[in-house]
Amino acid sequence: MNLLILSAADFKEMETISQELSQNKFRIVQQDENFILMNKRRFGNLLIHAVCLILALSVFSLLIFVNVVYFIYSYLWASPNVLITTEKVSDEGEPLQFNSMDEVLDKANAIL
């Protein structure tokens, strides 16, 4: 599970960024005055699920297990999480490395 970090100057800019991400099917998980944590749940590629199910039903039933493992991977680990924050340093005092909005949207729309 990757955490992508976006920078905002103030709370109003954080709200603007979160509204833009909400249009791309992100949802707010947690919100505070200094940050907004959002995520987008991914369920895997529908074509891969369909092929696995068809092959499992006709040829090799172990592919149902592979299909379930792929779904769990997509749901738990491949779902992107975005932190929109006004802070510039972490709790340990290290400077945060910020991502761009394009990187966040590319990760959110990735096929696998």
Backbone torsions as a table, in degrees:
resi	resn	phi	psi	omega
1	MET	NA	116.0	-178.4
2	ASN	-91.6	140.9	174.2
3	LEU	-107.6	116.3	176.5
4	LEU	-98.9	137.8	-174.8
5	ILE	-118.6	128.1	175.5
6	LEU	-113.7	143.4	-178.9
7	SER	-97.1	143.9	175.9
8	ALA	-137.5	147.3	-178.1
9	ALA	-78.2	-36.6	-178.4
10	ASP	-152.5	-179.5	-176.0
11	PHE	-63.7	-36.1	-179.6
12	LYS	-63.7	-40.7	177.2
13	GLU	-67.8	-35.5	175.9
14	MET	-61.7	-42.3	178.2
15	GLU	-63.2	-40.7	178.8
16	THR	-63.0	-45.1	178.8
17	ILE	-64.5	-41.1	-179.9
18	SER	-66.4	-34.3	176.5
19	GLN	-66.8	-38.6	177.5
20	GLU	-65.0	-40.7	177.8
21	LEU	-70.2	-32.7	177.6
22	SER	-63.1	-31.8	176.6
23	GLN	-68.5	-21.1	176.5
24	ASN	-99.8	25.1	173.2
25	LYS	70.4	24.7	170.0
26	PHE	-84.2	151.8	176.7
27	ARG	-127.8	151.1	-179.0
28	ILE	-78.9	127.3	178.4
29	VAL	-96.9	-44.4	-177.9
30	GLN	-150.0	146.1	-178.1
31	GLN	-142.1	141.0	177.6
32	ASP	-143.9	-180.0	-179.8
33	GLU	-71.7	-20.1	-178.9
34	ASN	-106.5	-10.0	-177.8
35	PHE	-156.3	160.4	170.1
36	ILE	-133.6	124.2	178.1
37	LEU	-104.4	125.1	-178.2
38	MET	-128.2	155.3	172.9
39	ASN	-145.2	163.6	177.1
40	LYS	-129.6	117.8	-179.4
41	ARG	-78.8	132.2	176.0
42	ARG	-111.9	143.2	-177.3
43	PHE	-115.8	3.9	-179.0
44	GLY	97.7	169.7	-179.9
45	ASN	-79.3	126.6	-178.0
46	LEU	-61.1	-36.0	179.5
47	LEU	-65.0	-41.6	178.1
48	ILE	-64.1	-41.7	176.9
49	HIS	-61.2	-43.9	-178.3
50	ALA	-64.3	-44.5	-179.8
51	VAL	-63.5	-44.2	178.8
52	CYS	-60.8	-42.4	-179.7
53	LEU	-67.3	-41.5	179.2
54	ILE	-64.6	-44.9	178.3
55	LEU	-66.6	-36.1	-180.0
56	ALA	-67.4	-40.8	-179.0
57	LEU	-73.3	-28.5	-176.1
58	SER	-102.0	-32.7	-171.0
59	VAL	-121.9	-58.6	-165.3
60	PHE	-134.8	103.8	-172.4
61	SER	-70.3	-14.2	177.4
62	LEU	-67.8	-18.6	179.1
63	LEU	-66.5	-19.7	174.1
64	ILE	-63.4	-41.0	176.5
65	PHE	-62.7	-43.1	177.7
66	VAL	-61.1	-40.9	179.0
67	ASN	-63.4	-42.3	178.5
68	VAL	-66.0	-41.2	178.2
69	VAL	-63.5	-41.6	177.9
70	TYR	-62.3	-43.0	178.2
71	PHE	-61.7	-46.1	-179.5
72	ILE	-63.3	-42.2	177.0
73	TYR	-59.8	-47.8	-178.6
74	SER	-62.8	-40.8	-176.1
75	TYR	-72.6	-43.5	-173.5
76	LEU	-91.7	-40.3	-171.5
77	TRP	-108.9	-25.3	-177.3
78	ALA	-94.3	-4.1	178.6
79	SER	-75.1	122.9	-177.7
80	PRO	-75.7	141.6	174.6
81	ASN	-116.0	137.0	-177.6
82	VAL	-123.0	130.0	175.4
83	LEU	-110.3	117.5	175.8
84	ILE	-102.1	120.0	-173.0
85	THR	-138.6	155.5	174.0
86	THR	-97.3	-9.2	-178.8
87	GLU	-80.1	151.0	-177.8
88	LYS	-110.2	-15.1	180.0
89	VAL	-127.8	153.1	178.6
90	SER	-79.5	178.7	178.7
91	ASP	-63.5	-27.7	179.7
92	GLU	-84.1	-2.5	179.3
93	GLY	91.1	4.0	178.4
94	GLU	-84.6	143.5	178.2
95	PRO	-68.0	139.9	179.6
96	LEU	-77.4	145.6	175.1
97	GLN	-101.4	118.2	-174.7
98	PHE	-95.5	149.2	175.4
99	ASN	-101.0	164.4	175.9
100	SER	-93.4	163.2	178.6
101	MET	-63.1	-35.0	178.8
102	ASP	-63.1	-41.0	177.8
103	GLU	-62.4	-40.8	-179.4
104	VAL	-64.9	-46.1	-179.2
105	LEU	-68.9	-34.0	175.9
106	ASP	-64.6	-43.1	178.5
107	LYS	-64.9	-38.7	-178.5
108	ALA	-69.6	-30.7	-176.6
109	ASN	-101.3	9.3	179.2
110	ALA	-64.8	146.9	-177.9
111	ILE	-75.2	-45.7	-178.4
112	LEU	-106.5	NA	NA
